[in-house]
Each structure stands twice: as structure tokens, then as C-alpha cells.
């Protein structure tokens, strides 16, 4: 449901004011003879417009159901839902020359784009990236000539011999169009039965070393794309990220390389991923299906707000990014509020409202989001609270922000996020290899009210109903309320859940008997665009349900894809731990 804009309230009130004034004048000509008469006086028109503006704001606040109260409650339950979703992309790093050792790209490394309307959009990496001195030389399908089918990945050493290389794992991004990448991801996670590695050229490899079927694991769930407040439930972050930028989950990690350490030699090596079956599209796999040295990046950066002279004459203050003359900065979060008072040697550090600190009487701040009067985006307001009985003094507020570039990154193309900053690695070139995802504003007003009420009523058993589960998923798909292709795809995926069945069960795992829940879903593969996309959704959902389950209980998720009858099953999971 769309939120009515402030200018719509203003127009309604202005029309109502003119109509009611004329009607009242006709009904009471002696009491208000001039109220209904036409007037060309600009001062009178200005007065009517001012009254309409103020009453429109008041009616909007009433219609939104006391937004400050609803936002305060939502901030305690799921603070991430009050923040916009910034634009995101994938950055590939390439060494400028030969590497003699492993290089580390720190989390939070900033990279700028080419200017858009005179502003360079800043992105920061969302996790630490290890860059090994290797290059992916090729990838090909090995038909089942003398054994089962397999995928072979050929690597080359850069600047050193394999015997000098001490890596224990290789991280790969599954590239290509999302639907094709997701089906390859599902194949690797479901159908790899053995992983082997051997040194030497691909056409004449040395003895193979078995790494085990579990050497290959999903790696995109480890690093958070969106900042997650400490008090926020981590499972909601997974759903939030899936609907915002699902490509960040398409990473796999090849581990167990320490088993091959004794046999490492030469400048080349190959990895075989043995499969129990080969779909008809698999021979089309090539080198572009996998990428090394890729990290997810978010359009988010630290910035300062315009300082506020706080004289206690206003209940709240609108925050504005400093130096933003072109309107290209949007506030994501407030990270720091410090008050400087004349004559006081100690600065006052404000704490967020509702967060318990060491000092129970500390001054606090509260954030209020309101729809911008120009109809574009949202404004963030700061309200302050003090301990009872404190003498109020004038102070200057210094406010640290995290900002985005709003909708500006949506105009960037592949390869445009490529310019260095002070924190960029000098030994590498870099550029985005994926389109930049569009940013999303959080729902305010009536949609936020119903989101809050729905979350208050949630429990694990309520998610056993398909309609309840779909409504819960829709709460975390901000774009689902739009009309573009992305919103339509999100709606199709959510509506593709046909049934949910939750049953209690008991299993012996190791030496313990554990209680848990078997969650069986039936979904339309066509609604998700294919079985691979459905499997990726299942990976996110089963981790969410494991986090959401009661303490000391596990969840086991199964998904049947209709109409083709494909079944996906995940091992029991307790919290973040897979039990098998």
C-alpha cells in the first residue's frame, strides 16, 4: 500500500477549505458574509494555503497512526527495517603484476565510481577478501568416459611455484546471469560427490589428491552485506539481503587444500568436481562461469552532518549531510551524536533511545523518519531527551552519519565502479562486474504500522501456514511494493509458495537425542524462474528458520518443486550450526 504524499494532503485540505468556506457562508450569510466571496488578494490566498499546509501535515500524522510511536517500537524489534537498502554490486580485483604471496583486501575498502552528475558514488566492500597468487585459466565439462561426469577447473600460479604456496582454501564467485548462476550453484551444492586436485598441466596432470565431497561449501552466507545492529535478529538480515541483492550468496569455497600440501609443485594445477549426474546444459560451462577475487560492495560511506546549534527551542531537528549542495547524499544511519557545551571540559555522548548503557541517566537521542516534502525519499529528524531535573544549556551537536548516494548509483554501468580512494589497494585494478542494484526506501506510515503488528504476532508455529509465511516474507521485500520488473519478480517468488507443513520430530545425532521441526514446503519452480533460483531461496529460508526456532531445537527443511517433482533437502540445522 502506497503512502499518501504530503502534497496530496495539502491539495485535499486546500480544496476542502475552499468548498467548506463557501458552503458555510451560504448557510450563515450574516455570520460570515465575506467567507465565501471570491478574492484576488494574494495575502488572503497565502493565508489559506498556509492553513491547508498545516492541517494537511496534521491529518497525515493522524493517518499514519502516530508514526513516532510506531517507529520507536519498530526500532526496538527490527531496526534494519527502518533503514533504506543502499545500492549494491560485485567488485572484481586483478593484480597489476605477479604476486609472490597472499594479499588481503580489508573489509570496508572504499572504491569510487565515475562521476554521475558531478558526484562520484562511493562503495565499500562488505567482507575481507584473500587474494591468492593464482589465476583461473579455464573451466570445462568432462564427459563420463571412464567414470562419472565432472567439472574441471584449471589454475595457474602467479609469480611463485605451487610448493611455496600455503593456502588452505580457494573462494570462487559463480558468475553469469543470475538464473544460470543459481542453477550451477544448486548443482555444486547438491550433486558433487568427490573433489580431487592434482598438479601439472591439464592435459598431463600428476597424481590426484582427494579433498572429500565436503571440501566444497557455500561461502556467501558468511559476510553481512547490510550492517546489522547488535540488537537485531540476524535471521531477518538474511531475508533482507536475499530480496535486496541475492547475488551476494552465489559464492562457494573450496577447502581442504592442506591435504595436497606435500604434493604441491609446478606452475599449474587442476581441480575435479565429480558429479552424480550431468544436466543437459552443463557442457556449456566455460571460464566465465567462475570468478576469483570478487567481493560484494555496498554504496555506503561515513560522512558528517551539518552541525546543529541546540538551544532547546525545537522538539526535533532535520539532519542534513554536510556539503550536499546537489542533493546526492541520503542518510542511512546515525552513528554518533556528541554535544559540545561552552564551559564544560567533558563532551556529552548521546546514546540511542532504548539501548541500555553503562549510565542509566545518560542523555539519549531518537530518530524519526518522515516522507520528504518534495516527494523524493525520506527525511531523518533527531530528537533529544535528558535525565529528569537536568539544567538545559545551549550546545553544539556533532553528528556522524553513514550515507548513501540515493538513486544516483542506478545510472552506473558495468565497469563504472573503478576509481581508487585513499583506502583502495594500490597493487590491484578493480571494477564492478555486475549491474548496480537499485536502492530501496523503507515503508513508512500505514505499511510500517502493519509490519510492526505482524512481527509482534510472529512465532515459529505461525510460519507453518503458507499465508503467514508469505506475509512475513513480503515484510522484508521492500521492492515488492513497486511496479517494476524486480518488484514483480519478488511477488511471483513469494506467491510461488503453495503449501507449508511443519511437524515435530526427534532424531539421534551423534550421541544426543534432539527435538526439532521438519518444515516441508511445496513451491512452484516456474514462479521462481527455475529450480536453481528455488534452491537458492531455500538455502536462505532454512538458515532463517534455524535462527528463528526455539533454543536447543533444530530445523530440517525440504522443498518440493512443482510441477517437475524435484526435491531439495537440507540437513538438520541448529542455529548457525549444521548438525550433519
LUMNUKOL-344306 format. One record per residue (C-alpha): residue in three letters; x, y, z; residue number from 1. Coordinates in steps of 0.2 Angstrom, whole numbers. Each point is the difference from the previous one (the first is absolute). Layout:
BEGIN
- ALA, X, Y, Z, NUM
...
***
This chain:
BEGIN
- UNK, 0, 0, 0, 1
- UNK, 7, 17, -5, 2
- UNK, 2, 14, 12, 3
- UNK, -9, 16, -4, 4
- UNK, 12, 14, -4, 5
- UNK, 0, 16, 10, 6
- UNK, -5, 10, -15, 7
- UNK, -15, -11, -3, 8
- UNK, -6, 4, 18, 9
- UNK, 3, 19, -4, 10
- UNK, -10, 0, -16, 11
- UNK, -14, -10, 9, 12
- UNK, -1, 13, 15, 13
- UNK, 1, 15, -12, 14
- UNK, -15, -6, -10, 15
- UNK, -9, -5, 15, 16
- UNK, 3, 17, 8, 17
- UNK, -6, 9, -15, 18
- UNK, -16, -11, -2, 19
- UNK, -4, 1, 19, 20
- UNK, 3, 18, 1, 21
- UNK, -12, 4, -14, 22
- UNK, -13, -12, 7, 23
- UNK, 1, 7, 17, 24
- UNK, -2, 18, -7, 25
- UNK, -16, -5, -9, 26
- UNK, -7, -8, 16, 27
- UNK, 4, 15, 11, 28
- UNK, 1, 16, -11, 29
- UNK, -1, 11, 15, 30
- UNK, 13, -9, 10, 31
- UNK, 13, -1, -13, 32
- UNK, -5, 11, -15, 33
- UNK, 18, 1, -8, 34
- UNK, 5, -18, 3, 35
- UNK, -7, -7, -16, 36
- UNK, 3, 15, -11, 37
- UNK, 13, -2, -14, 38
- UNK, 16, 10, 4, 39
- UNK, 15, 5, -10, 40
- UNK, 10, 6, 15, 41
- UNK, 17, -10, 0, 42
- UNK, 1, 2, 19, 43
- UNK, -16, -9, 2, 44
- UNK, 5, -14, -12, 45
- UNK, 17, -2, 10, 46
- UNK, -10, -1, 16, 47
- UNK, -11, -14, -7, 48
- UNK, 14, -9, -7, 49
- UNK, 10, 1, 17, 50
- UNK, -16, -7, 9, 51
- UNK, -2, -14, -13, 52
- UNK, 19, -5, 2, 53
- UNK, -1, -1, 19, 54
- UNK, -16, -9, 1, 55
- UNK, 6, -12, -14, 56
- UNK, 16, -4, 11, 57
- UNK, -11, -3, 15, 58
- UNK, -12, -12, -10, 59
- UNK, 15, -9, -7, 60
- UNK, 6, -3, 17, 61
- UNK, -17, -7, 6, 62
- UNK, -1, -11, -15, 63
- UNK, 17, -8, 3, 64
- UNK, -5, -5, 17, 65
- UNK, 12, 10, 11, 66
- UNK, 15, -4, -10, 67
- UNK, 13, 5, 14, 68
- UNK, -8, -14, 11, 69
- UNK, 0, -13, -14, 70
- UNK, 18, 4, -5, 71
- UNK, 6, -1, 18, 72
- UNK, -8, -17, 2, 73
- UNK, 6, -6, -17, 74
- UNK, 18, 7, 4, 75
- UNK, 0, -12, 15, 76
- UNK, -7, -15, -9, 77
- UNK, 9, 1, -17, 78
- UNK, 10, 16, -2, 79
- UNK, 7, -5, -17, 80
- UNK, -18, 2, -7, 81
- UNK, 1, 18, 3, 82
- UNK, 15, 3, -10, 83
- UNK, 1, 1, -19, 84
- UNK, 8, -14, -10, 85
- UNK, 15, 8, -9, 86
- UNK, 5, -4, -18, 87
- UNK, 12, -15, -1, 88
- UNK, 11, -9, -13, 89
- UNK, 15, -12, -2, 90
- UNK, 18, 6, -1, 91
- UNK, 13, -11, -8, 92
- UNK, 19, 4, 4, 93
- UNK, 14, -5, -12, 94
- UNK, 19, 2, 5, 95
- UNK, 10, 12, -10, 96
- UNK, 14, -12, -1, 97
- UNK, 6, -17, 7, 98
- UNK, -4, -3, 18, 99
- UNK, 13, -9, 11, 100
- UNK, -11, -2, 15, 101
- UNK, -18, 1, 6, 102
- UNK, -8, 18, 0, 103
- UNK, -14, 5, 11, 104
- UNK, -14, 13, -5, 105
- UNK, -7, 6, 17, 106
- UNK, -18, 1, 3, 107
- UNK, -6, 18, -3, 108
- UNK, 12, 4, -14, 109
- UNK, -8, 14, -9, 110
- UNK, -1, 2, -19, 111
- UNK, -7, 14, -10, 112
- UNK, -10, 0, -16, 113
- UNK, 2, 12, -15, 114
- UNK, -9, 16, 3, 115
- UNK, -19, 1, -2, 116
- UNK, -7, 17, -1, 117
- UNK, 17, 6, 7, 118
- UNK, 0, -12, 15, 119
- UNK, 10, -16, 2, 120
- UNK, -10, -14, 9, 121
- UNK, 10, -8, 14, 122
- UNK, -1, -19, 3, 123
- UNK, 8, -10, 14, 124
- UNK, 3, -19, 0, 125
- UNK, -10, -10, 12, 126
- UNK, 13, -13, 5, 127
- UNK, 18, -4, 1, 128
- UNK, 7, -7, -17, 129
- UNK, 15, -11, -1, 130
- UNK, 8, 1, -17, 131
- UNK, 11, -15, -4, 132
- UNK, 14, 0, -12, 133
- UNK, -10, -10, -13, 134
- UNK, -10, 3, -15, 135
- UNK, -14, -10, -7, 136
- UNK, 5, -6, -17, 137
- UNK, -15, -10, -6, 138
- UNK, -15, -10, 5, 139
- UNK, -7, -15, -10, 140
- UNK, -13, -14, 1, 141
- UNK, 8, -17, 0, 142
- UNK, -11, -13, -7, 143
- UNK, -2, -17, 8, 144
- UNK, 12, -10, -10, 145
- UNK, 9, -10, 13, 146
- UNK, -10, 5, 15, 147
- UNK, -14, 12, 5, 148
- UNK, -2, 18, -7, 149
- UNK, 10, 14, 7, 150
- UNK, 5, 18, -1, 151
- UNK, 18, 4, -1, 152
- UNK, 7, 17, 5, 153
- UNK, 18, 4, -6, 154
- UNK, 11, 12, 10, 155
- UNK, 17, 8, -3, 156
- UNK, 12, 7, 13, 157
- UNK, 5, 18, 0, 158
- UNK, 18, 4, 4, 159
- UNK, 4, -15, 11, 160
- UNK, 0, -19, -1, 161
- UNK, -14, -10, 8, 162
- UNK, 12, -8, 13, 163
- UNK, 2, 18, 7, 164
- UNK, -19, 3, 1, 165
- UNK, -8, -4, 17, 166
- UNK, -18, 4, -3, 167
- UNK, -13, -12, 8, 168
- UNK, -16, 6, -10, 169
- UNK, -5, 9, -16, 170
- UNK, -15, 11, -1, 171
- UNK, -10, 1, -17, 172
- UNK, -14, 11, -6, 173
- UNK, -13, -9, -11, 174
- UNK, -2, 13, -14, 175
- UNK, -11, 2, -15, 176
- UNK, -19, 5, 0, 177
- UNK, -8, -3, 16, 178
- UNK, -12, -15, -5, 179
- UNK, 15, -9, -8, 180
- UNK, 11, 3, 15, 181
- UNK, -13, -6, 12, 182
- UNK, -3, -16, -9, 183
- UNK, 19, -3, 0, 184
- UNK, 1, 4, 18, 185
- UNK, -14, -13, 4, 186
- UNK, 10, -13, -11, 187
- UNK, 16, 3, 10, 188
- UNK, -9, -1, 17, 189
- UNK, -11, -15, -4, 190
- UNK, 9, -11, -12, 191
- UNK, 19, 1, 3, 192
- UNK, 5, -17, 7, 193
- UNK, 19, 2, 0, 194
- UNK, 13, 14, -1, 195
- UNK, 18, -4, -7, 196
- UNK, 15, 11, -3, 197
- UNK, 16, -4, -10, 198
- UNK, 15, 10, -5, 199
- UNK, 7, 2, -18, 200
- UNK, -8, 5, -17, 201
- UNK, -18, -4, -3, 202
- UNK, 4, -12, -14, 203
- UNK, 14, -9, 10, 204
- UNK, -5, 1, 19, 205
- UNK, 9, -8, 14, 206
- UNK, -7, -12, 13, 207
- UNK, -17, 6, 7, 208
- UNK, -3, 4, 18, 209
- UNK, -17, -2, 7, 210
- UNK, -7, 15, 10, 211
- UNK, -17, -8, 4, 212
- UNK, -17, 4, -5, 213
- UNK, -2, 13, 14, 214
- UNK, 15, 10, -6, 215
- UNK, -13, 10, -10, 216
- UNK, -11, 11, 10, 217
- UNK, -11, 16, -2, 218
- UNK, 10, 16, 5, 219
- UNK, -12, 14, -3, 220
- UNK, -9, -2, 16, 221
- UNK, 15, 5, 11, 222
- UNK, 2, 18, -3, 223
- UNK, -15, 13, 3, 224
- UNK, -4, 11, -14, 225
- UNK, -11, 12, 10, 226
- UNK, 6, 6, 17, 227
- UNK, -9, -9, 13, 228
- UNK, -3, 9, 17, 229
- UNK, 5, -11, 15, 230
- UNK, -17, -1, 7, 231
- UNK, -8, -5, -17, 232
- UNK, -5, -18, -3, 233
- UNK, 13, -7, -13, 234
- UNK, -12, -11, -9, 235
- UNK, -10, 16, -7, 236
- UNK, 16, 6, -7, 237
- UNK, 1, -16, -11, 238
- UNK, -17, 3, -7, 239
- UNK, 4, 19, -2, 240
- UNK, 15, -4, -10, 241
- UNK, -8, -13, -11, 242
- UNK, -13, 12, -6, 243
- UNK, 12, 14, -2, 244
- UNK, 15, -8, -8, 245
- UNK, -1, -19, -1, 246
- UNK, 16, -1, -11, 247
- UNK, 11, 2, 16, 248
- UNK, -5, -18, 5, 249
- UNK, 7, -7, -16, 250
- UNK, 18, -4, 7, 251
- UNK, 7, -17, 3, 252
- UNK, 16, -4, 10, 253
- UNK, 12, -15, -5, 254
- UNK, 8, -5, 16, 255
- UNK, 12, -14, 6, 256
- UNK, 15, 5, -10, 257
- UNK, 11, -4, 14, 258
- UNK, -2, -19, -5, 259
- UNK, 9, 4, -16, 260
- UNK, 14, 10, 8, 261
- UNK, 13, -14, -1, 262
- UNK, -3, -3, -19, 263
- UNK, 0, 19, -5, 264
- UNK, 12, 4, -14, 265
- UNK, 1, 9, -17, 266
- UNK, -9, 15, -7, 267
- UNK, -17, -8, -4, 268
- UNK, -13, -11, 9, 269
- UNK, -18, -6, -4, 270
- UNK, -15, -4, 11, 271
- UNK, -13, -13, -4, 272
- UNK, -18, 1, 6, 273
- UNK, -7, -17, -2, 274
- UNK, -19, 0, -3, 275
- UNK, -14, -14, 2, 276
- UNK, -9, 7, -15, 277
- UNK, 2, 13, -14, 278
- UNK, -14, 11, -6, 279
- UNK, -1, 3, -18, 280
- UNK, 6, 18, 2, 281
- UNK, 16, -4, 9, 282
- UNK, 11, -2, -16, 283
- UNK, -3, 19, -3, 284
- UNK, 10, 4, 16, 285
- UNK, 16, 10, -4, 286
- UNK, 13, 11, 9, 287
- UNK, -12, 14, 2, 288
- UNK, -11, -11, 12, 289
- UNK, 12, 3, 14, 290
- UNK, 9, 15, 6, 291
- UNK, 14, 2, 13, 292
- UNK, 3, 16, 11, 293
- UNK, -18, 6, 0, 294
- UNK, -7, 9, 15, 295
- UNK, -18, 7, 3, 296
- UNK, 0, 19, 2, 297
- UNK, -13, 12, 7, 298
- UNK, -3, 19, -4, 299
- UNK, 3, 5, 18, 300
- UNK, 13, 12, 7, 301
- UNK, 4, 10, 16, 302
- UNK, -5, 19, -1, 303
- UNK, -4, 14, 12, 304
- UNK, -16, 9, 2, 305
- UNK, -2, 19, 1, 306
- UNK, 4, 5, 18, 307
- UNK, -16, 5, 10, 308
- UNK, 0, 14, 12, 309
- UNK, -12, -7, 13, 310
- UNK, -8, 13, 10, 311
- UNK, -15, -10, 6, 312
- UNK, -13, 9, -10, 313
- UNK, -5, -14, -12, 314
- UNK, -6, -17, 4, 315
- UNK, 10, -8, -14, 316
- UNK, 13, 5, -14, 317
- UNK, 1, -5, -18, 318
- UNK, 17, -8, -3, 319
- UNK, 9, 5, -16, 320
- UNK, 16, -7, -7, 321
- UNK, 14, 13, 0, 322
- UNK, 5, 7, -17, 323
- UNK, -15, -8, -9, 324
- UNK, -4, 15, -12, 325
- UNK, -6, -12, -14, 326
- UNK, -11, -11, 11, 327
- UNK, 10, -16, -5, 328
- UNK, 2, -6, 18, 329
- UNK, -13, -10, 10, 330
- UNK, 1, -4, 18, 331
- UNK, 1, -19, 4, 332
- UNK, 3, 1, 19, 333
- UNK, 6, 11, 14, 334
- UNK, 16, -7, 8, 335
- UNK, 5, 13, 12, 336
- UNK, -7, 15, 9, 337
- UNK, 11, 11, 11, 338
- UNK, -4, 16, 9, 339
- UNK, 12, 14, 3, 340
- UNK, -5, 12, 14, 341
- UNK, 9, 16, 3, 342
- UNK, 9, 0, 17, 343
- UNK, 0, -19, 1, 344
- UNK, 16, -10, -2, 345
- UNK, -9, -17, -3, 346
- UNK, -10, -3, -16, 347
- UNK, -17, -7, 2, 348
- UNK, -2, -17, -10, 349
- UNK, -19, -3, -4, 350
- UNK, -5, -18, 0, 351
- UNK, -14, -7, -12, 352
- UNK, -17, -1, 9, 353
- UNK, -4, -17, 6, 354
- UNK, 18, -6, 1, 355
- UNK, 5, -4, 18, 356
- UNK, 17, 8, 4, 357
- UNK, 12, 1, 14, 358
- UNK, -9, 16, 6, 359
- UNK, -18, -2, 3, 360
- UNK, -2, 19, 0, 361
- UNK, 9, 4, -16, 362
- UNK, -7, 12, -12, 363
- UNK, -8, -9, -15, 364
- UNK, -5, 3, -18, 365
- UNK, -14, -7, -10, 366
- UNK, -2, 0, -19, 367
- UNK, -16, 4, -10, 368
- UNK, -2, -4, -18, 369
- UNK, -12, 11, -10, 370
- UNK, -5, 0, -18, 371
- UNK, 10, 14, -9, 372
- UNK, -11, 15, -4, 373
- UNK, 6, 0, -18, 374
- UNK, -6, -18, -2, 375
- UNK, 17, -7, -3, 376
- UNK, 7, -12, 14, 377
- UNK, -1, 3, 18, 378
- UNK, 6, 13, 13, 379
- UNK, 8, -5, 16, 380
- UNK, -3, 10, 16, 381
- UNK, 9, 0, 17, 382
- UNK, -9, 2, 16, 383
- UNK, 10, 1, 17, 384
- UNK, -5, -5, 18, 385
- UNK, 8, 4, 16, 386
- UNK, 0, -7, 18, 387
- UNK, -13, 7, 11, 388
- UNK, 5, 16, 9, 389
- UNK, 15, 4, -11, 390
- UNK, 3, 19, -4, 391
- UNK, -1, 2, -18, 392
- UNK, 14, 10, -8, 393
- UNK, 4, 5, -18, 394
- UNK, 12, -12, -9, 395
- UNK, 6, -4, -17, 396
- UNK, -4, -18, -7, 397
- UNK, 13, -9, -10, 398
- UNK, -9, -15, -9, 399
- UNK, 9, -14, -10, 400
- UNK, -10, -8, -14, 401
- UNK, 1, -14, -11, 402
- UNK, -7, 6, -17, 403
- UNK, -4, -7, -17, 404
- UNK, -1, 9, -17, 405
- UNK, -19, -4, -1, 406
- UNK, -6, -4, -18, 407
- UNK, 16, 6, -8, 408
- UNK, 9, -17, -1, 409
- UNK, -15, -7, -11, 410
- UNK, 8, 10, -15, 411
- UNK, 16, -9, 1, 412
- UNK, 5, -14, -12, 413
- UNK, 11, -15, 1, 414
- UNK, 18, 5, 2, 415
- UNK, -4, 18, 7, 416
- UNK, 4, -4, 18, 417
- UNK, 19, 1, -3, 418
- UNK, 9, 15, 8, 419
- UNK, 12, -1, 14, 420
- UNK, -3, 9, 17, 421
- UNK, 12, 2, 15, 422
- UNK, -4, -18, 6, 423
- UNK, 1, -9, -17, 424
- UNK, 14, -13, -3, 425
- UNK, 13, 7, -11, 426
- UNK, 6, -16, -7, 427
- UNK, -16, -4, -8, 428
- UNK, -12, 6, -13, 429
- UNK, -19, -2, 4, 430
- UNK, -17, 2, -8, 431
- UNK, -18, -5, 3, 432
- UNK, -4, -16, -10, 433
- UNK, -19, 1, 3, 434
- UNK, -13, 13, -2, 435
- UNK, -3, 11, 15, 436
- UNK, -16, -5, 9, 437
- UNK, -13, 14, 2, 438
- UNK, -2, 8, 18, 439
- UNK, -16, -3, 10, 440
- UNK, -8, 12, 13, 441
- UNK, -8, -8, 15, 442
- UNK, -19, 1, 1, 443
- UNK, -7, 13, 12, 444
- UNK, -17, 4, 6, 445
- UNK, -14, -13, -1, 446
- UNK, 11, -13, -8, 447
- UNK, 13, 1, 15, 448
- UNK, -15, -1, 12, 449
- UNK, -6, -16, -7, 450
- UNK, 18, -7, -1, 451
- UNK, 3, 4, 18, 452
- UNK, -17, -9, 5, 453
- UNK, 4, -15, -11, 454
- UNK, 17, -2, 8, 455
- UNK, -7, 1, 18, 456
- UNK, -11, -15, -4, 457
- UNK, 13, -11, -8, 458
- UNK, 6, -16, 7, 459
- UNK, 7, -16, -8, 460
- UNK, -17, -9, 0, 461
- UNK, -8, 15, -9, 462
- UNK, 13, -2, -14, 463
- UNK, -7, -18, -3, 464
- UNK, -15, 8, -10, 465
- UNK, 4, 5, -18, 466
- UNK, -9, 16, 1, 467
- UNK, 9, 5, 16, 468
- UNK, 17, -4, -7, 469
- UNK, -4, 10, -16, 470
- UNK, -5, 15, 10, 471
- UNK, 15, -1, 10, 472
- UNK, 11, -1, -15, 473
- UNK, -9, 15, -8, 474
- UNK, 5, 10, 15, 475
- UNK, 18, -1, -4, 476
- UNK, -2, 2, -19, 477
- UNK, 0, 19, -1, 478
- UNK, 0, 0, -19, 479
- UNK, -15, -11, 0, 480
- UNK, -11, 15, 2, 481
- UNK, 6, 7, -17, 482
- UNK, -6, -2, -18, 483
- UNK, 17, -4, -8, 484
- UNK, 6, -17, -7, 485
- UNK, 10, -3, 17, 486
- UNK, -16, 3, 10, 487
- UNK, -10, -11, -11, 488
- UNK, 13, -14, 2, 489
- UNK, 0, 1, 19, 490
- UNK, -19, -1, 0, 491
- UNK, 1, -15, -11, 492
- UNK, 13, -9, 11, 493
- UNK, -10, 3, 16, 494
- UNK, -17, -5, -9, 495
- UNK, 9, -15, -6, 496
- UNK, -1, -8, 17, 497
- UNK, -14, -12, -1, 498
- UNK, -1, -9, 17, 499
- UNK, 10, -2, 16, 500
- UNK, 0, -15, 12, 501
- UNK, 9, 1, 17, 502
- UNK, 1, -16, 10, 503
- UNK, 9, -4, 16, 504
- UNK, 13, -14, 0, 505
- UNK, 14, -7, 10, 506
- UNK, 17, -6, -7, 507
- UNK, 16, -8, 7, 508
- UNK, 15, 11, -5, 509
- UNK, 16, -6, 6, 510
- UNK, -3, -6, 18, 511
- UNK, -14, 12, 3, 512
- UNK, -19, -1, -2, 513
- UNK, -6, 17, -7, 514
- UNK, -17, 7, -3, 515
- UNK, -4, 10, -15, 516
- UNK, -12, 5, -14, 517
- UNK, -1, -7, -18, 518
- UNK, -6, 14, -11, 519
- UNK, -6, -6, -17, 520
- UNK, -5, 13, -13, 521
- UNK, -7, -2, -17, 522
- UNK, 5, 14, -13, 523
- UNK, -3, 3, -18, 524
- UNK, 17, 0, -9, 525
- UNK, -7, 10, -14, 526
- UNK, -4, 14, 12, 527
- UNK, 18, 1, 5, 528
- UNK, 6, -1, -18, 529
- UNK, 8, -17, 2, 530
- UNK, 5, -13, 13, 531
- UNK, 17, 8, 3, 532
- UNK, -8, 16, 6, 533
- UNK, -12, -10, 11, 534
- UNK, 15, -9, 8, 535
- UNK, 9, 16, 3, 536
- UNK, -16, 7, 9, 537
- UNK, -1, -16, 10, 538
- UNK, 18, 2, 6, 539
- UNK, -5, 17, 7, 540
- UNK, -16, -6, 7, 541
- UNK, 7, -15, 9, 542
- UNK, 13, 11, 9, 543
- UNK, -13, 12, 5, 544
- UNK, -11, -13, 7, 545
- UNK, 14, -8, 10, 546
- UNK, 4, 17, 7, 547
- UNK, -19, 3, 4, 548
- UNK, -3, -17, 8, 549
- UNK, 0, -3, 19, 550
- UNK, 16, -2, 10, 551
- UNK, 8, -17, -1, 552
- UNK, -12, -6, -14, 553
- UNK, 5, -3, -18, 554
- UNK, -9, 3, -16, 555
- UNK, 1, -11, -16, 556
- UNK, -7, 7, -16, 557
- UNK, -6, -8, -16, 558
- UNK, -7, 8, -15, 559
- UNK, -10, -9, -14, 560
- UNK, 0, 9, -16, 561
- UNK, -15, -1, -11, 562
- UNK, -4, -5, -13, 563
- UNK, 16, -9, -4, 564
- UNK, 1, -9, 17, 565
- UNK, 18, 5, 4, 566
- UNK, 3, -1, 19, 567
- UNK, 13, 10, 10, 568
- UNK, 5, -6, 17, 569
- UNK, 11, 8, 13, 570
- UNK, 8, -8, 15, 571
- UNK, -6, 4, 17, 572
- UNK, 6, 17, 6, 573
- UNK, 1, 7, 18, 574
- UNK, 3, 19, -1, 575
- UNK, 15, 3, -11, 576
- UNK, 6, -18, 2, 577
- UNK, -3, -14, -12, 578
- UNK, -2, -16, 10, 579
- UNK, 5, -12, -14, 580
***
